[in-house]
């Protein structure tokens, strides 16, 4: 826990705190993700386990005063519901999950945007794409003049290109 304290921001010069430890304890109880890193969760959990229950409850009561109707947006509503989680260690785990979820969702969103743009381009060139497919069908029919089956779309059809001699 002492290593975690040393890596955290020091108390502001104008802050009226009794001790450095009290400042860090308040930062931890705030569950502010600007204060701790994911790899510090173990020491943070051990520190929170050592807190007296009355201090933990007093901090929770101090921040738990906004009704759900007073929430201005989704973030306020999330913070309100986050305060309802009684065990502070579970709050930390939820914040880590939410942070990771947002990063992964952004990565998926980038892929979906790329795919959407590709589909838009294909839709704009739909007539040209249909013309290319029709040309492929006509070419395959020319390669297989004796039957109605299109040889061009079978796996071995490309070997015919090597033997093909065209005069037109």
C-alpha positions as CSV (number, residue, x, y, z in Angstrom):
1,X,0.0,0.0,0.0
2,X,2.9,2.4,0.7
3,X,4.2,1.9,-2.9
4,X,0.8,2.9,-4.2
5,X,0.8,6.0,-1.9
6,X,4.2,7.0,-3.3
7,X,3.0,6.8,-6.9
8,X,0.0,9.0,-6.3
9,X,-0.3,12.7,-6.7
10,X,0.7,14.6,-3.5
11,X,-1.9,16.7,-1.7
12,X,-2.3,20.3,-3.0
13,X,-0.3,22.9,-1.1
14,X,-3.5,24.8,0.0
15,X,-5.4,21.6,1.1
16,X,-6.2,21.3,4.8
17,X,-5.5,17.6,5.5
18,X,-4.3,16.2,8.7
19,X,-1.8,13.8,7.1
20,X,-0.5,12.6,3.8
21,X,-2.0,9.2,4.4
22,X,-5.5,10.8,5.0
23,X,-5.2,12.5,1.6
24,X,-4.3,9.3,-0.2
25,X,-7.0,7.4,1.6
26,X,-9.6,10.0,0.4
27,X,-8.3,9.7,-3.1
28,X,-8.7,5.9,-3.0
29,X,-12.2,6.2,-1.5
30,X,-13.2,8.6,-4.3
31,X,-12.4,5.7,-6.8
32,X,-10.8,8.2,-9.2
33,X,-9.2,6.4,-12.1
34,X,-6.7,9.2,-12.5
35,X,-5.1,8.2,-9.2
36,X,-4.5,4.5,-9.7
37,X,-3.4,2.2,-12.5
38,X,-4.8,-1.3,-13.3
39,X,-1.6,-3.0,-12.0
40,X,-2.0,-1.3,-8.6
41,X,-5.4,-2.9,-7.9
42,X,-3.9,-5.6,-5.6
43,X,-2.3,-3.1,-3.2
44,X,-5.4,-0.8,-3.4
45,X,-7.6,-3.7,-2.5
46,X,-5.5,-4.7,0.5
47,X,-5.5,-1.0,1.6
48,X,-9.3,-0.9,1.4
49,X,-9.6,-4.1,3.3
50,X,-7.7,-2.5,6.2
51,X,-10.0,0.5,6.4
52,X,-12.4,0.5,9.3
53,X,-16.0,-0.2,8.3
54,X,-17.3,3.0,9.9
55,X,-14.9,5.1,7.8
56,X,-16.0,3.3,4.6
57,X,-19.6,3.8,5.4
58,X,-19.1,7.4,6.3
59,X,-17.5,8.2,3.0
60,X,-20.2,6.3,1.1
61,X,-22.9,8.2,3.0
62,X,-21.2,11.5,2.3
63,X,-21.2,11.0,-1.5
64,X,-24.5,9.2,-1.7
65,X,-27.0,12.1,-1.8
66,X,-28.1,12.6,-5.4
67,X,-31.4,11.0,-6.4
68,X,-31.6,9.4,-9.9
69,X,-33.8,12.3,-11.2
70,X,-31.0,14.8,-10.5
71,X,-28.7,13.0,-13.0
72,X,-28.0,15.3,-15.9
73,X,-26.6,12.6,-18.3
74,X,-25.6,9.0,-18.6
75,X,-22.3,9.6,-16.8
76,X,-24.1,11.1,-13.8
77,X,-26.5,8.1,-13.8
78,X,-23.6,5.7,-14.0
79,X,-21.9,7.4,-11.1
80,X,-25.1,7.3,-9.1
81,X,-25.5,3.6,-9.7
82,X,-21.8,3.0,-9.0
83,X,-22.2,4.6,-5.6
84,X,-24.9,2.1,-4.8
85,X,-22.3,-0.8,-4.9
86,X,-21.6,-1.3,-1.2
87,X,-18.0,-2.8,-1.5
88,X,-15.6,-0.2,-2.8
89,X,-13.3,-2.9,-4.2
90,X,-16.1,-4.0,-6.6
91,X,-16.4,-0.3,-7.7
92,X,-12.8,-0.4,-8.7
93,X,-13.2,-3.6,-10.7
94,X,-16.3,-2.2,-12.4
95,X,-14.4,1.0,-13.4
96,X,-11.6,-1.1,-14.8
97,X,-14.1,-3.2,-16.8
98,X,-15.8,-0.1,-18.1
99,X,-12.5,1.5,-19.2
100,X,-11.5,-1.7,-21.1
101,X,-14.9,-2.1,-22.6
102,X,-14.9,1.5,-24.0
103,X,-11.4,0.9,-25.6
104,X,-12.5,-2.4,-27.2
105,X,-15.8,-0.8,-28.3
106,X,-13.8,2.1,-30.0
107,X,-11.7,-0.5,-31.9
108,X,-14.9,-2.3,-33.1
109,X,-16.4,1.0,-34.0
110,X,-13.4,1.8,-36.3
111,X,-13.7,-1.5,-38.0
112,X,-17.5,-1.0,-38.5
113,X,-16.9,2.4,-39.9
114,X,-14.4,1.0,-42.4
115,X,-16.8,-1.7,-43.4
116,X,-19.6,0.8,-43.8
117,X,-17.5,3.0,-46.1
118,X,-16.6,-0.1,-48.2
119,X,-20.3,-1.0,-48.5
120,X,-21.1,2.6,-49.5
121,X,-18.5,2.5,-52.3
122,X,-19.8,-0.8,-53.5
123,X,-23.3,0.6,-53.5
124,X,-22.2,3.6,-55.5
125,X,-20.5,1.3,-58.0
126,X,-23.3,-1.2,-58.1
127,X,-24.0,-0.8,-61.8
128,X,-20.3,-1.2,-62.6
129,X,-20.0,-4.3,-60.3
130,X,-23.1,-5.9,-62.0
131,X,-21.5,-5.3,-65.4
132,X,-18.3,-7.0,-64.3
133,X,-20.2,-10.0,-63.0
134,X,-22.2,-10.2,-66.2
135,X,-18.9,-10.1,-68.2
136,X,-17.6,-13.0,-66.0
137,X,-20.7,-15.0,-66.7
138,X,-20.4,-14.4,-70.5
139,X,-16.7,-15.2,-70.4
140,X,-17.4,-18.5,-68.5
141,X,-20.1,-19.4,-71.0
142,X,-17.7,-18.8,-73.8
143,X,-15.2,-21.2,-72.2
144,X,-17.8,-23.9,-71.9
145,X,-19.8,-23.7,-75.2
146,X,-21.1,-27.3,-75.1
147,X,-23.1,-27.1,-71.9
148,X,-25.2,-24.8,-69.7
149,X,-23.0,-25.3,-66.6
150,X,-20.6,-22.5,-66.0
151,X,-17.1,-23.9,-65.7
152,X,-15.5,-20.6,-64.9
153,X,-16.6,-20.7,-61.2
154,X,-15.1,-24.1,-60.5
155,X,-11.8,-24.3,-58.7
156,X,-9.9,-25.8,-61.7
157,X,-11.2,-23.4,-64.3
158,X,-8.3,-21.0,-64.1
159,X,-5.9,-23.7,-65.5
160,X,-7.8,-23.3,-68.8
161,X,-6.4,-19.7,-69.1
162,X,-3.0,-21.1,-69.8
163,X,-4.2,-23.3,-72.7
164,X,-6.5,-20.7,-74.1
165,X,-5.6,-19.3,-77.5
166,X,-7.8,-16.4,-78.6
167,X,-8.2,-15.0,-82.1
168,X,-10.8,-12.3,-81.4
